[in-house]
Every structure is written in structure tokens, then in C-alpha cells.
């Protein structure tokens, strides 16, 4: 379309509005406006920022407002990112405005600021509400923002009151556009490379074969998805880096996604060594100003590689030539709130829309990804050996049932001759930890529970202290001095007295990483013990500092949750202990066995990555479970084949597709009623339409496993089908049947990861 014909623009604002809005383009702006730029538009009584997604020569609308300003000299979203946004909107059942809210950094999508000022003069009011508002405004010479007035005078009447006051001349409402921030001129935002990252390693024969297949696709161009299945320590990252170098030589750019950006300073180092001054970083820990600067630096083409967590899949890279998704199996790629997209799957679709290859890498691929290879949708590349022919670690299983029975008659004894042990640290693991410390080697202890203990329970009446807003127990955090909810962050002080029977008989139940850290400091005398979980790494920079200390050999034993299973390559680690390894097996989720195998395989892979062989001690109350049998032999394919049979028998992914509905609201009766009504309507449509009847299975409704979350009660409904199109059609129908209201909200999750 010629620019001269762009008389009208379809604009999307970051909001749940279902349809784009149409505005007239001022004649003076027709040479400047383009698809993907932000514009300043009137909306009702205020002005907001929107993004142009289409230019029109004509429109059938008669009453149409005009765009007031164009905010960008270049588009913030190119045509391919807009196509991706449309796909996300259709696939994940969300409006384009909601998708834009997800894609754009918050600093790129602000709304106008409204400030209310009192005018001088005498005014009479029939409504006392109006008089109180005017009195409050007169006390402030600088006026009050609309948000401040809403907090001071809560309720829906504030809007009507302001309209009355404005029409009587008693107040003035001034609206200002957010100022444009100065964009950073820095070209590089990654930190300087560590000298040892800069080392260029010779490739093994399996690495050469894998790289050759990727290089061939890069040379010929076009889209293809590769699944790089390489055991831990096999050098998958080096394959990524070589492929990225080829992309740079061709004048294009690369994007690499990782589960958690703050956990992989080594990767940042290696990227910056290969692409000095040309590495961009995007992740949620950046401040608004930093994210703004990074976004524009990337959009202007000032970087060759962008690295980031899930949301970096939307990085505005021009001339994108390669996308890499490392640890592609990781649940962190799934967004659990808002637009519930899967970063890995969106990366594959972006590669397809862009026409570039996508590499999915993992030592334990998701079953769906591996099955896609068997069906010919992805190409499988395998690296079965570690670099330098290093052996995979030896894995031993400790039966905690036998350990518990033995300790009753024969307690463990510390080197000092005192009885000093923790019931969840086996005698075998204690011995191995002490020996490893004496050899000046490092140990890693994995427990997927943070806090000191799981909850407090009264020994007299049995009362358990629970969250006031969620149907879960409060976890004891000793160093914080509080009981904390891990879902809504509600906290209350630690107490000895039971709130039910008033007796001072509350006792700790269960164990977390904080308790294990404390115990190991006593058990392994003199060892430098540290802990890595969300509690120790909340402040910015703390996590990286801790990991740098770990890499530098300044920590002897590191205790942590699943954070420690990802991305670390520390040559001094020769012992890994997994406590309560069967915890995740007990979750009400069909992926429980798969996630357990992946977690344990990944944490085991942290051991023996240097010159010394590695040892892994896995403690469990379920040693006969097939997960542990395949873990012992590092047999991913054997586990995959058996797990696949279970999935096939139950018709779960990858042999079916799922859509989950979660209905939540402030009153349990309303939520239950709405969930049952929705289910009844869907079953009625299901029975009346043969297409749905033959393809879709409806399960539920039922209360969610976590029946109350952040003060809202929750019911679930699950749809299952062989193919996705019918499911998406049915999901859109559900959204029409249950519109958003105060009583209940419907959350639609396509391809759900969590069943909680």
C-alpha cells in the first residue's frame, strides 16, 4: 500500500479490548506513520498509547477521531513480530491488546497522566461527596493525580463526581503525555568476559556432525527445527556458539533463550568473548529504564546476539537468522499468568514466520519434542558422550525407609564423637560429604523445598497454620523470623502458641533448604556452606555474586532448590546429593514422572565435569519406581519409551492436546455455580455438534488442587482432543459463554504445564 493512501490506521492498545480501534491519520503525519509505530490517541475522556497494526486507505466509519501524535521515528515492532502477535492471540485465546501487553516492556506502553486541580471561587453542591473532593484538592497546591483520588475516595462514584465538578467549573483536569526517555547510547549491556570463557574448544566428532547439519541449513536458508539431545557436559553450548558465529558472518543475528538469565553468568561470559560489545540481554530483573534502553538498542541492530529468559522470545531483532532454546524441556518457559504462552513453542513459530532455523537443546528433552522427532516434524541431533571422553557420574540410590529403620538402633556419629546428624541426610551421604571436603572438592545438595520446615502443627489439637488467602500451609522461614506463603507472599510472625487451643505446643514439621544448610554446617566441620534459593537471591546481584563464589571455589557445599540444577559448569563439583528425590513424583500431574527424571538427571549432570569423576547419591522413599531405575543407567530413551506407553494408554500428550479452564472468584458458591453452568453449556453444545462430540472429551468441573489462591476460589475444567483446532474453537465458545465479571473470571490455558 502506498504511504499516500494511509489515511486511516487500525490501532491496538495494551488492554483486553477485543477489536483494534480505527483512527484518522492527520495529513501532516501520513509520510511518517508506519505499521509497528506507537501513536498517541484519544480514548474516551483520556489519551493512551497504542500500536499501529494496519494502515487503510478508506473506512466505512463515519465518526472517527484523529491520531494526535506519532511517538517513534522507527517501528518498535516489525511486520513479522506483528504476525507472531496475531498467532499468539489466536492460539492462546487472548486479545491482541493483551498480547501487546505481554510483548512490550512496560516502559514502552504507559498511559497518559491525569492531574486534577481545584479552581478558585465559591461553588455550591447538592452532593456532600463533591464537596469533600474539592476540599481535598484545595489542600494540594500541585493538584492530585487521578490514581491518588481513587485511593483517597474509593468507589465507582469518583468518576461521576469529577464529571460534575468539571462541568460546574470547580476543577480543572489536565492530561499530560509521558515524557520520552533518553535512550542509552551504549552498544553492549553484557558484562566483560571472564578470561577462561574465551577458550575455544576443539569439537568432538558428534559435535561436528551436529554442527554440520545446522550449518547446512543456515547456508541454504529457510526454517527447520533441530532437537539437539546431548548428555550433560557434552558441549551443546559450543555448538550453539559456532552456529551463531556463522549467522553473524552472513550479516544476520541470533537469539538464545535460557530458563533463568541470572543463573548463567558463564554463558554471558562466553557470548561476550565470542561477540565482544555485541551482546544484548533481556530479562524481567531489568529496571524499566534498562529494559527500554536494551529494547531500542536491539531494535536499532546494535547487537549480534540477544540472550534472555522466556520473554526475550519477543526481542525486536532485525534480520533474525537463528533461534536457540537451551534446556527446552524446562517448565520456566511456560507463562502461568496473563497470556499463557510457552516460550519454546512461540520460538518455533517465530522461526517459521521468520524463515530461520530453531535449535532446541536438552539432555532430557520434553516427551512432546522427542515425539516430534519420531514423527518427522523436528530433526534429531544426538551427542551421547561428554567432552574429553569424561565419564558420566556414577549414581547410587539410598533407600530412606531402610535408613530410617537402621538409625533407630544405630544413630550416626559425627567425627567429634557426638551424635550429630539430620534424618534426611543419610549416613552414606554424610560420609561422602566429609570425604569430598577433605579432598578439597565441592559438593552440591539438592532439595526442592525452601524454608526451614514445611509448616507448624499443634501437638495438642493437631491444628496446622495455613495461609489466610490460599489453601496451603505457611512455610517456616527461621532467618526471616516469619511464616510465609510461597504463593501470595502472605507472612505472619513465628509463634509458639496454637491459635486454636492456645497451648504452646506448635512444632515444626518437614524440612527445607534452610534447615539442611544449618545442619550441614554442623555435620561437615569447617566447610563453607551456602544456600541458593529464592530466599537468598531476592536482591539484585546477590545471585550472580553467589554463583561466582561457587565457580571460584570459595564455597565447599552449596545447598539449593531446582535453581541449582540449571546451567552450572563448575569443574570442582564431584559430589551431588539429592534429598527427598521422590517429592515431585507425588504431584497430581501426569507429567510428574517426566519432571522428576529431568530434574534428577540435570542435577546429577552438575557432577564430574572436571578431571575428577563424579558421584551422585539419590535418596528416596520409592527406590523401586521406574524413574530411578532409568536414572541409574542414564537411560533417557528407555524412560522415554516406557513413559510414552503410559501416555498412550491414558491418551495424554503427546497423543492428545489439552486446554484447561480455571474459573476463579471471591466467593466459593459463585465460582462453583459458574463452573457447573459453563460445563453444562459446553456439554450441551458438545452433544449437539457431532464434530465436537466425536473429537473432544470434557473432564470436570472440580475444585482445583489448590482450591484457593490469593483470596480467590478456583474450579477447573479440562478439555482433551486429538487435534488442536476443535479445542481452540471450543475454548473460544467458552469465553463467550462466561464473560468476565466480578463473580467469576475464566482463565484459558492452552497446552497447560501445571495442573495445580
N, C-alpha and C positions, 0 to 999 in steps of 0.2 A: 504494500500500500504506500502511495506517495505521501510524504510528510504534509504536503499542502492539503490532502484530504482528511487529515486528522483534526476534525472539528469537534469531536467528542471523545471522551475517554471513559472506559469502564474501570472503576477503581475498587479495590478491596481494602477494607480497614481491618486491623487486627481485632476481631470481635466475632461472636457467634452468628452474625448476620448470614443468612443462607445464600443471598444473591449479591453479586457486585453492584455497585451504585454507578449511575451514569451522570457525568458532568460535562459541561461545555468547556472547550479549551479556548482561552482568550486568543484572539488573532496574534497578539504580540508573542505568545508562547508556543505557537504551532511549529516553529523551526527548532525549538529547544526540547519539547516533550518527546519522550520515547517510552516504550514498554519497559517496565522494571524500575522506573524512577519513582521517588516519593513525591507526593504533592500535598499541599495544604488546602483542605476542603471544608466548606461549611456543612455541618450535620446537625439539624435541629437548631437549638439555641447556642451551640458551641462549634468549635472548629477542631478538626482532628487531622492526623496524618494518615494517608493511605498510599497504596502502591498501585500504579497503573499496570493492568494486565492485558489491556487490549485498546487499540485506537480505532475509531469509527469515523466514517465519512458522513453518515446520516443516522438519525434515530427517530422512532415513532413517538417518543415522549414529547409532550407539549410544554410542560412546566419543568424547567431544568435550571439548576444552579451552576455557577461558574467556578472553575478552579481558581483559587486565589494566589497560589504561588507554586513554583517548581523548586524543590529543595536540593536537588542533586545535579551536578554537571555531567554525571555518567550514571547509568543504571546500577542499582545495588543488587539486582537480580537479573541474570541473563535469561534468554528465552528457554534454555534447557532447564534451568532451575525452576522456572515458572511451570514448565511441563511436568517436572518432578512434583511440584506442589499440587498440581491438579491430580496427578496419580495418587498421591498420599491422601488427598481429600476424598477421592472415590473409594480407595481400597480400605482405608481405616475409618470410614464413615464420619468425616469431620467437615466442617465448612472451610472454605478457602481462607477465611479470616483467621480461624483457629490454627490452620497450618502456618500461616504467615507469622502468627504469634510465636509458634514453635521455632520457625526457621530464623527469624531476625533477632539479633541481640536487642535487649530491652532498650538500650540507649538509642537505637535507630527507629523506635516506634513510640515515642512519647506523645501524649495528648496536650492540648493547649491548657494553660493555667488560667483559671478564673479567680479574680480578686474582687471582693465586694467592699465598697466604700460608702459611708453614711454622708448624706448631703446636709448642709446647714439649713435651718428653718424649722418651723413648727408644723407638725402633722398630727392628725387625729386618726385613731384606728378603732374599728369595732372589734378587732381580734387582739386579745392580750398577747398572743404568740408573736404577732408582728411587732408589737411594742418592745417586747423583751429582746428580739433580734436586733432592732435598731439601737437599743441601749448598749448592747454588747459591741456593736460596730462603732459606736461613738467613743467607746473607751479605747479603741485602737486607731491611732493616727495613720498607721500604714495599711489599714484595711485588714480584712480576713480572707484567707483562701476559702474556696467552696468546701474543700475537704475539712478544714478546721470547723466551719459552721456545722457540717454534718455531724462531726464528733460532739460538738457542744450542744447541739439541738437535734438529737437522733429522731428519726421518723420520716415517713414519706411526705409530711406536710411542709417540710423545709422548702421544697421546690415551689409549691403553690404560694407560700409566704413571700418568697423572694420575688415572684412574679407580681404579687400585689404591691409590694414595696417599690418595685421598679416602676410600675405603671403610675403610682402616686407621686413619683419623683423623689421619694425619700432616700433612695440608694442609687448608686451607680455600679454597674458590673463591667469591669474592664477585663478583656481577654487578651492574653499575650502568647505569642508563639515561642516555643522553647528555642533558646539560642543555639546556633550551630557550634559544635565543639571544634576546637582546633585539632586537626588530625596530626598524629605523630609523623615525623619525617624519618623515623628510624626504619631501616630496611629489615633488620633482624631482631627478633624478640626472644630467641632461644639463647641459653647461657653458653659461654665458651666451652669448647670440647675438652674433656679430660684427655691427657696425652695418650693413655692406653686405649682409647676408642679409635683412635686414628689408625690403629694397626689393621692392615689389610691382610686377611687370612686367605690361604690357598684353599680352593674348593675341593671337596671330596667328589668322587665320581657321581654319586647320587645327586649332590648339589648341582653339578654340571649338567646332568640330564634334565633336572627340573628347570634350571635357569634357561637351558636351550629351548625348551618348549615355550616358555614365556617370551623369550627374546624373539622367537619366530613369529609369534602372534603380534608382538609390538612392531616388528618390521613390516608385516603385511597389513597391519591396521585392523580395526574392527573389534567388536565385542566378543568376549569369551570369558567364562568363569572357570577359574582353576581352584581346586581344593588341594592345598599343599599340606599333606599329612606327614608330619615329621616328628619323631620322638623328641622328648625334651633334651635340649643340648645338642641337637643335630645341625644347628646353623641355619634355621629358617630366616632369621633376620638378615644374614649376609646375602641370601637370595633376594630378599626384598630390596636391599640397598643396591645390588648390582642392576636389578631391573629398573630402579629409579634413576640410576646413572644413565642408562640407555635412553630413558624417557627425556631426561634433561638434554642429552646430546641431540635429540630430534627437535628441540625447541619447545617441548611441552612440559607439563607439571604433574606432580604426583600428590596423592592424598593417602595417608596411613592412619587408620583408626585403631585405637587400643582401648582395653576395658577401662583403665583408670590412668589418666595422664600423670598424676602426681606420684605414681608408684614406679615409674620407669625413667629415672634420670639417666640411666645408662643408654637408653635408646635415644634420648635427646642429645647426649654427648656424641654418639656415633653418627647421627644425622648431621649434626653441626660440623663434625670432622669431614664428612663427605661433601657437604653443601655449605661451606662457610659463608655466613652472612646472608643465607638464602632460605632459612627455615622459619616458618610461621607456626604459631601454637594457638589452638582454640580449645578452651575448656571452661567449665562452669565456675572454677575458682577465680577466674579473672574478674577484676572490677569492671563496672560498666564502661568507664573511660578506656581501660585497657582493651576490652573486647571491641569497642568502637575502633580504636587505633589498629588493632590486628585485622579486623574485618576489612577496613579500607586499604590497608597495606597489601592484603591478599588480593582484593578485587583489582587493584592497580597493576597486578602482575609483578610485584616486587619480591616474590618468593618462588622457589622451585619446588618446595615440599611443604605441605601442611600436615602437622601431626596433632591429634586430639582425640578426645573421647567421643561418645555417641553423637552429640550434636554437631561435631565437626564434619559429619557427612554432608552438611549443607554449606560448607566453605565455598565462597564465591570465586573459585579458581578458574581463570580463563585458560583455554587450551589444555583441558584436563586430559592426561594421557594414560593414567594408571591409578587404580584404587586398590589399596591393601587393607584387609580386615584381619588384624592379628588376634589370636585366641577367639576365633569366630564363634565358638560354642558358648561364650560367656554370657550369663543372664543379664549382665550390666548393659548389654546393647538394647535391651527391651525397655522402652519408656513405660512406666507404670501409672502415670497420671497425665491428664490433658490429652493430647493426641498420642495414642498408644502405639507408636511406630516401633519397628525393630530396625536398629541402625544397620545391622548386617544386611537385611533384606532390602532396605532402601538403598544401600551401597550398590547392590547388584542391579537394581532397577536404574539407578543413576548411570552406572556403567553402560547399560543397554541403551538408554536415551542419549548418552554422550557418544557412544561408539568406541569405548575403550575397554581394555581387559580389566578384570577384577580378580584379585588373589585372596582366597580365604585360607588362613593358616591356623593350624592347631595340632597339638599332639593327641587330642581327644576330640575329634570333630563331633558336632551335633549329629544325631542319627538322621535328621532330615537332610543335612548336607551330604553325608556319606551315601544315603539312598539316592540323592540326585545324581551322584556319580554313576551308580549302578544303572540308573535309567537313562544315562547319556546326556543329562542336562548340564553337568559340570564335567571337567576333565580332571581325573585324579593324578596327582603327582606325589610320589612317596619317597621319604628319606627314612630309612629303617635303622641307621646307625648314628651314633654320636660322632662329633668331630674328633680327630686324633685317635679314633678307634677306642675311645673311653667306654668302659662297660656301663650299662645301666645299673642303678643301685640295687643291692640285694634287699628284698623286702621280707620281713618276718612279721607274723601275726601273733599277738598276745591275747589269749582268752581271758577277759576280765572276770568272767564267772569263776574260773579256777583260781585266778589271782586273789579274788576276794575271799574265797574259802580258805586258801593257804595262809593268808595274813591273819586270820582269826587265831591260828595256833602258832604262827611263826612270823612275827612282825619284822619289817625291815629295820636294819640298824645303820645309822649314819657312820661315817669314818671316825667321828669323835666318840663313838661308843654309845651314843644316845639313840633311843627310838625316835626317829625323825623322818617321816615320810608323808606323802599325800596319797589318799586312797585311789586317786585316778592316775598316779604316776607309778607304773609297775616297777617291781624290783629290777627287772631286766633293763628297763629304760633308765632307771636311776644309775645302775652300774655303767651303762653305755655313756650316759651324760658325764659322769665323773671321769671315765677313761678318756673320752674325747677332749674334755677340758685339760686334762693332764698332758695330752699330746699337743696342746695349743691349737686345736681345731675348733671350728664353730658348729653350733647345734641350732636347729630350728624346731620349735614346738608349736603344733597346730591344734587349736581348739576353736570351733566355730560358735563360741558363745562369749560375749564380752560381759564386763561387770565382775563383781566379786562372787556373788551367788545369785541363783535364778529368782528366788523370791523369799519372803519371810512368812512363816506359818506358825500359828499358835499351838504349842504342845498341849494346852488345856482343852480348848474348844475346837481346834482344827481350822480356825479362820485363816484365810490367806489374803494378804493385802494386794488389792487389784487397782488398776487404773480407773479413775473416775470417768474417763472419756472413751476407753477402749476395753473390749472384753479380753484383756490379757493381764497377767500378773506384773507387778512392778519389780524390776531388777535392782538388786542392791549394788550400789557403787560406793565402796568404802572411802576412797580418796576424795570423792566429791562430797561425801557425807550426806548422801541422799538416796532415795528410792526413785527410780526413773523408768518411764515408759519408753520403749525403743520405737514406738510407732508415732506418738504425738509429742514426745519430749515433756510430758507432764512430770513434775517432780514434787516430792514431799520429804521432809526430814526423816532421818532414821530414828526409830523409837523402839524401846523395849516392851512397852505396854500394848497389849492387844486392844484395838479399838472396839472389839465386840464384847469380850468378857472382862476387860480392864486389868487382867493379870499380866505381870511382867514375864511372860513365858513365850515371847516370839523368838524363833530360832531360824537360822539360815538353812536353806535347802538348795542343793545343786551347787554348781561350780562354774566360774567364768575365768577369762584370761587374767584378770587382776589377781585372783586368788592363786592361780598357778604361778604367776610371776613372783608373788610373795613367797610361795613355798619353795620354789627352785633357788631363791636366794639363800635359803637355809640349807637346802639339801646339797647343793654344789658350792661348798665353802670357797669364797674368794672370787667366784665367777662374776663377770659383769653381765647382769641380766637386764634386758629391756623388753618393752611391750609395744606392739604395733597393732592398734585397732582404732576405731573412730574416736574413742575417748582420749587417746594420747596424741592424736594428729588433727585435732579440730582447728587449731590456729594455723594460719598460713605460713608455710615454710618449715613447720615442725616436722612434717612427714619426710620431706626431702633431706633435712638435716639428719634425721634418724637413720634413713636408708644409707646416706653417705657414710655415717659412722659404722654401720653394718658392713658395707662394702670395704671399708678401710681396716677392718679387723679390730675395731675398738669395742665391739660387743661380742661376748662369748656365746650367750644363749639369747635368742630372740623368740619371744612368745607372741602369737598373734592369731587373728581370725583369718578368714579366707583372703584378706588383703595380702598376706604374705605368700600366697600360692602363685601370684601372678608376676611374671616378667623379671624376676631377680636372677642374676647370673653372678653368684659370689663363689669364687673358687675355694675359699676356706671352709665352706659348709660340707661336712662329711657325715653328719647325722641328722636325721629328721624323725621326729616323734609325732604321731597323730593320736590325740586323746579322744575318746568317745567317737571313734570313726564312723559309727553307725547312726549318729544323730540325724543326718539328713535322710536316712532311709525311712524314718518314721513320719515324714511329712505326708499329708493327704494329697499326693500329686503323682500322676502317672509317670512323671519324669524323675521320681525320687532316686531310683537305682542309677540312672544315667548321670545325674548330677553328682551323686556320691562317687561313682567311678571317676568322673572327670576331676573333681576336687582332690581326691586322694592321689590320682596319677600325677596331677600338676604339682602338688606339694612334694611328692616323692621325687619328682624331677629336679627339685632345687638341690638335691644331694649329689655329691660326686662329680661336680662339673669342673674340678681342677685335676691335678695329677693324682690325688689320692682317691681310692674307691669310696663309694657312698654306701651308707646303711640306712634303712628305713624301718622303724618299729611302729606297727599299726595296732592300736589297742581297740578291742571291740567286744561287745556282749553278744554279737551274732557272727562268730568266725566262720560258720558254715554257709553263710549267704554267698551266692554265686558272684557277687561283686568282688569279694575278697579273693575268691579262687582265681579269677581272671587278673586281678591286680597283682597277685604274686608272680605271675609269669609275664607281666607287661603285655597281655594279650588283648589288645583293643578289638581286633577282628573277631575273636571268639566271643567277647562280650557283646559286640555289635550284633552278631548273628543270633545269639540267644535272646537278647532284648528285643530284637526285631520280631521274633516269633511271638513273644508276649503281646507286642503292639498289634500285630496282625490279628491275633485271636480276639483281642478286645476292640479292634477297629479304632485304634488311636493313631495320631500322627506318627510316621509319615503316610499311613494308609487311609487317613481321613483328614478333614480340615475342621477346625473348631472356631466358634465365635462365642464369647462369654458375655452375658449381660449381668451387670451388677446394679441393683436398684437400692438407693440409699436415701435416708431422710431422718429428720429429728425425732419422729415418733414411730415406735416399732409397729403399732397397729396399722398406721397408714402405709408403711413400707410393705408389710405383709399383704395388705389388701391390694395395693397397686401391682405387686409382683404376681399375685394369683390372677388378677384381672388380665394382665398382659399375657400370661401363659395361656389363659383360656381363649383370648382373642387369637393368639398365634396358632393354637391347636385347631381352632375353628377354621382359620384360613388354610391351615395345613391339610385338614380333612377335605376341604372343598376344592383344592387345586391338586391335580394328580402330579404335576411337576414337583411340587413341594413334598407331597405325600410319599412319593417314590424315592426321593433323594435325601430328605432332611429328617433327622431324629431330634426330638425335643426332650431334654432331661431337666427335671425340676418343675417348679421352683423349690428352693430350700434355703434356710439361713446359711450365710457364708460361714466358713470355718472360723474366721474372726468376725463374729456377729455384730460387733460394734466397733467402729473405728473413728477416732477424732470426733466423738459426740454424735455420730450418725449411725443408725442401724442399717444392716446390709442383708439383702437376699440375693441369691444368684439363680441364673437360668443358663443352661448350656445348650448350644446348637451344634450338631455334628452332621457332616455330609462328606461324600467322596470328593466333590468338586467345590471350588470356592464361589463361582458366580451365583449359584442359587442361594448360598448362605448370605452373600452380600445383599442380594435382593431382599431376602427375608429380614436382614438386620435393618435395612432402610425402612421397611414396613414397621418394624418395632419402634423405631424412632418417631414415626408419625403417630403410632398408637399411644405412646406415652411421652407427650411433650414435657419439657422441663417445667417444674412447678415448685412451690415451697414445700409441698408434701413429700415429693419424691423426685429424684433425679435418676436418669438412666445413663449408665456408662457402658459403652460398647467396646469390647476388646477383641480385635481380630487376631487370630493366631496367638492366643494367650500363653504366657510363660508361667505365671503364678496362678495357682488355683486357690489361694488363700483369700 
